[in-house]
Amino acid sequence: MSWKTLDDMDLDGKIVLTRVDINVPVHDGKVSDDTRIQRIVPTIRDILSKGGKPVLVAHFGRPKGKVVPEMSLEVTRPALEAALGKSVGFAREDFKQAVDAMASGDVLLLENIRFFPGEEKNDPALAQDLADLADVYCNDAFSAAHRAHASTEGVAHLLPSCAGRSMEAELRALDAALGDPARPVVAVVGGAKVSTKLDLLSHLIEKVDMLVIGGGMANTFLAADGLDVAKSLCEHDLAGTAREIMAKAGTTGCEIILPSDVVVAEEFAAGADHTTVAATAVPSGTMILDAGADTVARITDAFEKARTLIWNGPLGAFEIPPFDHATVAAAQAAARLTEAGKLVSVAGGGDTVSALNQAHVAEQFTYISTAGGAFLEWMEGKTLPGVAALHAS
């Protein structure tokens, strides 16, 4: 790896400006899900153990460069303190004074960096102000690495820089999945619309050996192949694009796996009457809401042949049973193979994480990314400014 980690840095007595993602859900004035906070705990503890003083920089919501009191990061402080088992200072303003007052063992959280208009503009002046606070920069926010902001990209060029533990784990997992993976590689791409994942599909068919397409976007490919998908969600205007992707896959040697049987219903509702039919025989007046058992068997067979799995998006309308069956069954198969040491499995994206949690298999996957947009852009082969800045430092 061409980026440094905390192990490469001398932190003793140093102020460590640490970019974290604690943009967590809040309900009734309290953090309702502390997953992202738990992810940064190892980095903060390691900085402290090496004699450093962590100064946490983060965003919360979308204040668009203005001070919005209800988007103050102070709301996260109780959850941070609970996770760390120690008090956390908070600087609403005059960051320099607060940093200068830190003693050994202190942790300081700065107010929402997006209150500053220069943050999202990657203003060099704000980047310099942040750099002036510290001796070392540590980025532990992969989920914000696709943004070239002052706190994610600009400041990294002004201080000795490294990746935090969460960022390090993410980058290593992603490199194992697409950078230099064990082959064969299978990718699962699901979700509602092809239009949101065109870049992803185009990139993956050049990188992976097998590509499973599921969810509503599979309907567009089935329709492009001449099948009648009846009332199903389908982007008929992208039929030509779908055919181009399938043709390109033929030239790159990537096998595309589409549903051969599907679960259909007349309405998308819990407990709706449903049946499984061949993808070539979807009854009029019905909609495809999940992949069938034969398709799941083909997907499982692909997993068994593969050494590496990348997963983004569900295979069906998993939010409502029984249309979660294909996603759950395939996820459980991937988890079994991962636990058996036969598969490296990396997954990411909001719906994906929810679906894997629903299947009770998230703990068995090799790595689950909570990054959302950054994970998707990485899968698309795009350069992430926050990561590139670490390479350059």
C-alpha positions in Angstrom: 0.0 0.0 0.0 1.4 3.4 -0.9 -0.4 5.2 2.0 0.7 5.3 5.6 -1.1 4.0 8.6 -1.0 5.0 12.3 1.8 2.4 12.7 4.0 4.5 10.4 3.6 7.8 12.4 5.3 9.2 15.4 2.4 10.6 17.5 4.0 11.1 20.9 3.0 14.5 22.1 1.5 15.4 18.7 -1.9 16.9 17.9 -3.6 14.5 15.5 -6.3 16.1 13.4 -8.6 13.1 12.8 -11.3 13.2 10.1 -14.1 10.9 11.2 -17.6 10.2 10.0 -20.1 10.4 12.9 -23.0 11.6 10.7 -25.3 9.3 12.7 -29.1 9.1 13.0 -30.5 11.1 15.9 -34.0 10.6 17.4 -35.4 12.8 20.2 -32.0 14.4 20.7 -30.1 11.2 21.1 -28.0 9.0 18.7 -30.2 6.1 17.7 -27.5 4.1 15.9 -23.9 4.4 17.0 -22.4 2.0 14.3 -20.3 4.8 12.8 -19.1 5.9 16.2 -18.1 2.4 17.1 -16.1 2.2 13.9 -13.8 5.1 14.9 -13.1 3.9 18.4 -10.0 1.8 17.5 -8.4 4.8 15.8 -8.9 7.2 18.7 -7.7 4.6 21.2 -4.6 3.9 19.1 -3.7 7.6 18.8 -4.1 8.0 22.6 -1.9 4.9 23.2 0.8 6.3 21.0 0.8 9.5 23.1 -1.2 11.6 20.6 -4.0 14.0 21.2 -6.9 13.3 18.8 -8.8 16.3 17.5 -12.0 15.0 15.8 -13.2 16.8 12.6 -16.6 15.7 11.2 -19.8 16.8 9.5 -23.4 16.4 10.5 -26.2 16.9 8.0 -26.2 19.4 5.2 -26.0 22.9 6.7 -24.5 24.2 3.4 -21.9 26.5 5.0 -24.2 28.1 7.6 -24.5 27.6 11.3 -27.6 25.5 11.9 -28.0 24.9 15.7 -30.0 21.7 15.2 -27.1 20.3 13.2 -24.5 20.8 16.0 -22.2 17.9 16.5 -22.6 18.3 20.3 -25.6 15.9 20.1 -23.1 13.1 19.3 -20.9 13.7 22.4 -22.7 11.5 24.9 -22.6 8.5 22.4 -18.9 9.2 21.8 -18.1 9.3 25.5 -20.0 6.1 26.0 -18.1 4.3 23.2 -14.7 5.6 24.4 -15.4 5.3 28.1 -14.0 8.7 28.7 -15.0 12.4 28.5 -14.8 14.2 25.2 -14.2 18.0 25.0 -16.2 20.1 22.5 -15.1 23.2 20.8 -18.0 25.2 19.3 -15.7 28.0 18.2 -12.1 29.3 18.7 -10.7 25.9 17.8 -7.1 27.0 18.4 -7.7 27.9 22.0 -9.4 24.6 22.7 -6.6 22.6 21.1 -3.9 24.5 22.9 -5.7 23.7 26.2 -5.6 19.9 25.6 -3.7 17.8 28.1 -2.3 14.3 27.5 -5.1 11.8 27.2 -7.7 14.4 26.1 -10.0 13.9 23.1 -11.5 17.0 21.5 -14.5 17.2 19.1 -14.8 20.3 16.8 -18.1 21.7 15.8 -19.7 20.7 12.5 -17.0 21.4 9.8 -19.8 22.0 7.2 -20.8 25.1 9.2 -17.9 26.7 7.3 -18.6 27.7 3.7 -15.0 26.8 2.7 -15.4 23.1 3.6 -17.3 21.9 0.6 -15.5 24.4 -1.6 -12.1 22.8 -0.5 -11.0 26.4 0.3 -7.2 26.4 0.7 -7.6 29.0 3.6 -9.8 26.7 5.6 -7.5 23.7 4.9 -4.6 25.8 6.2 -6.5 26.8 9.3 -7.1 23.2 10.0 -3.5 22.3 9.4 -2.4 25.0 11.7 -4.2 23.2 14.6 -2.2 20.0 14.4 1.0 18.1 13.7 -0.4 15.1 11.9 -3.5 14.4 9.8 -5.4 11.1 10.1 -8.3 10.3 7.8 -10.6 7.7 9.2 -13.7 8.7 7.1 -13.7 6.5 4.0 -17.4 7.4 3.6 -16.4 11.0 2.9 -13.4 10.2 0.8 -15.2 10.7 -2.5 -15.6 14.4 -1.6 -12.7 16.8 -2.3 -13.4 19.0 0.7 -11.0 21.0 2.9 -11.1 18.4 5.8 -10.9 15.3 3.5 -8.5 16.4 0.8 -7.1 19.9 1.2 -5.5 19.5 4.6 -4.0 16.1 3.7 -1.5 17.9 1.5 -0.4 20.2 4.3 0.5 17.8 7.1 2.1 14.3 7.4 -0.9 12.2 6.7 -2.1 8.6 7.3 -5.2 6.4 7.3 -7.0 5.6 10.5 -7.9 2.0 11.4 -11.4 2.1 9.8 -10.0 3.6 6.6 -7.1 1.2 6.6 -9.5 -1.8 6.9 -11.8 -0.5 4.2 -8.9 0.1 1.7 -7.4 -3.3 2.4 -10.8 -5.0 1.9 -11.5 -3.1 -1.3 -8.0 -3.9 -2.7 -8.6 -7.6 -1.9 -11.9 -7.4 -3.7 -11.1 -5.5 -6.9 -7.5 -4.3 -6.8 -5.7 -7.7 -6.7 -8.5 -10.2 -6.0 -8.4 -14.0 -5.8 -10.2 -15.3 -8.9 -12.8 -16.0 -10.1 -14.6 -12.8 -9.0 -18.4 -12.6 -8.8 -20.2 -9.3 -8.4 -23.9 -9.0 -7.3 -25.5 -5.7 -8.4 -29.1 -5.1 -7.5 -31.5 -2.3 -6.9 -34.3 -0.6 -8.6 -32.9 1.2 -11.6 -30.2 0.6 -14.2 -29.9 4.3 -14.7 -28.3 4.8 -11.2 -25.7 2.1 -11.8 -24.6 2.4 -15.5 -21.0 3.4 -14.6 -20.9 0.6 -12.1 -22.0 -2.1 -14.6 -19.7 -0.8 -17.3 -16.7 -0.9 -15.0 -17.5 -4.3 -13.4 -17.8 -6.2 -16.7 -14.2 -5.4 -17.3 -13.1 -6.5 -13.8 -15.2 -9.5 -12.8 -15.7 -13.0 -14.1 -19.4 -13.3 -13.3 -22.0 -10.6 -12.8 -25.3 -11.2 -11.1 -27.9 -8.6 -11.9 -31.0 -8.5 -9.6 -33.8 -6.3 -8.3 -35.8 -4.1 -10.5 -32.8 -3.4 -12.7 -32.8 -7.1 -13.8 -36.2 -6.4 -15.4 -34.7 -3.9 -17.8 -32.2 -6.5 -19.0 -34.9 -9.1 -19.3 -37.0 -6.7 -21.4 -34.0 -5.8 -23.5 -33.6 -9.5 -24.2 -37.2 -9.5 -25.6 -39.1 -10.8 -22.6 -42.4 -9.4 -21.5 -42.1 -8.2 -17.9 -45.8 -7.1 -17.7 -46.3 -4.4 -14.9 -42.8 -4.8 -13.5 -40.6 -1.8 -12.7 -38.6 -1.4 -15.9 -36.7 1.3 -17.7 -37.7 0.4 -21.2 -35.9 3.5 -22.6 -32.6 1.9 -21.5 -33.1 -1.3 -23.4 -30.4 -0.3 -25.9 -28.0 0.5 -23.1 -28.7 -2.9 -21.5 -28.0 -4.7 -24.8 -24.7 -2.8 -25.2 -23.7 -3.9 -21.7 -24.5 -7.5 -22.4 -22.6 -7.4 -25.7 -19.6 -5.8 -24.0 -19.7 -8.5 -21.4 -19.4 -11.1 -24.2 -16.2 -9.5 -25.4 -14.7 -9.2 -21.9 -15.5 -12.8 -20.9 -17.8 -11.7 -18.1 -20.8 -14.1 -17.6 -24.0 -12.2 -16.8 -26.5 -14.0 -14.7 -30.1 -12.8 -15.0 -33.2 -14.3 -13.4 -34.4 -17.5 -15.1 -37.4 -17.8 -12.8 -39.2 -15.0 -10.9 -41.7 -14.4 -8.1 -44.6 -12.4 -9.3 -47.7 -10.7 -7.7 -50.4 -8.4 -8.7 -49.5 -5.9 -6.0 -46.5 -5.1 -3.9 -47.9 -5.6 -0.4 -47.2 -7.8 2.6 -48.9 -11.1 2.3 -49.9 -10.5 -1.4 -50.7 -13.6 -3.4 -47.6 -14.6 -5.3 -46.3 -17.4 -7.5 -43.1 -18.4 -9.2 -43.0 -18.5 -12.9 -40.3 -18.8 -15.7 -38.9 -15.4 -16.6 -40.2 -16.1 -20.1 -43.8 -16.5 -18.9 -44.7 -13.5 -16.7 -48.5 -13.2 -16.6 -50.0 -10.0 -17.7 -51.2 -7.8 -14.9 -48.4 -9.0 -12.5 -45.1 -7.6 -11.5 -41.7 -9.2 -10.8 -40.8 -8.8 -7.1 -38.1 -11.3 -6.5 -35.9 -14.0 -8.1 -37.1 -17.6 -8.0 -35.5 -20.7 -6.4 -33.8 -21.8 -9.7 -32.1 -18.4 -10.0 -31.0 -18.6 -6.4 -29.5 -22.0 -7.1 -27.6 -20.6 -10.1 -26.3 -17.7 -8.0 -25.2 -20.0 -5.2 -23.4 -22.1 -7.8 -21.6 -19.0 -9.0 -20.6 -18.2 -5.4 -19.2 -21.8 -5.0 -17.0 -21.4 -8.1 -15.8 -17.9 -7.0 -13.0 -16.9 -4.7 -14.1 -13.3 -4.3 -17.5 -11.7 -4.0 -18.5 -8.0 -4.2 -22.1 -7.2 -3.4 -24.1 -4.0 -3.9 -27.9 -4.1 -3.9 -30.7 -6.6 -3.1 -32.0 -9.3 -5.5 -35.6 -8.4 -5.0 -38.1 -6.2 -3.1 -36.5 -7.4 0.2 -38.3 -4.8 2.4 -41.5 -6.9 2.4 -41.6 -10.7 2.9 -41.8 -13.0 1.1 -40.0 -11.0 -1.6 -36.8 -11.0 0.5 -36.3 -14.8 -0.1 -33.7 -14.6 -2.9 -31.6 -11.9 -1.2 -31.6 -13.8 2.2 -30.9 -17.2 0.6 -28.1 -15.9 -1.5 -26.6 -14.0 1.4 -26.7 -17.0 3.6 -24.9 -19.1 1.0 -22.2 -16.4 0.7 -21.9 -16.3 4.5 -21.4 -20.1 4.7 -18.7 -20.1 2.0 -17.0 -17.1 3.7 -17.0 -18.9 7.1 -15.6 -22.0 5.5 -12.7 -19.9 4.2 -13.7 -20.5 0.5 -14.8 -16.9 -0.3 -13.7 -13.3 0.4 -16.9 -11.4 0.6 -17.1 -7.6 0.5 -20.4 -5.7 0.5 -21.6 -2.2 0.8 -24.4 0.3 0.2 -27.3 1.2 2.5 -29.9 -1.2 1.1 -27.2 -3.9 1.0 -26.3 -3.5 4.7 -29.9 -3.6 5.7 -30.6 -6.7 3.6 -27.6 -8.5 5.1 -28.6 -7.6 8.6 -32.1 -8.8 7.8 -30.5 -12.1 6.7 -28.5 -12.2 10.0 -25.2 -12.7 8.1 -23.5 -9.4 8.2 -21.0 -10.7 10.9 -20.0 -13.6 8.6 -19.0 -11.5 5.6 -15.4 -10.6 5.3 -16.1 -6.9 5.2 -19.2 -4.7 5.2 -18.8 -1.1 4.1 -21.1 1.5 5.6 -19.7 4.1 3.2 -22.6 4.4 0.7 -21.6 6.8 -2.1 -17.8 6.3 -1.6 -18.2 2.6 -1.8 -20.2 2.9 -5.0 -17.8 5.3 -6.6 -14.9 2.9 -5.7 -16.8 0.1 -7.4 -17.2 2.3 -10.4 -13.4 2.6 -10.7 -13.4 6.3 -9.8 -10.6 8.1 -8.0 -11.6 9.1 -4.5 -9.9 12.4 -3.7 -9.6 11.7 0.1 -7.7 8.4 -0.7 -5.6 9.9 -3.5 -4.5 12.7 -1.1 -3.1 10.0 1.3 -1.2 8.4 -1.6 0.3 11.8 -2.4 1.3 12.8 1.2 
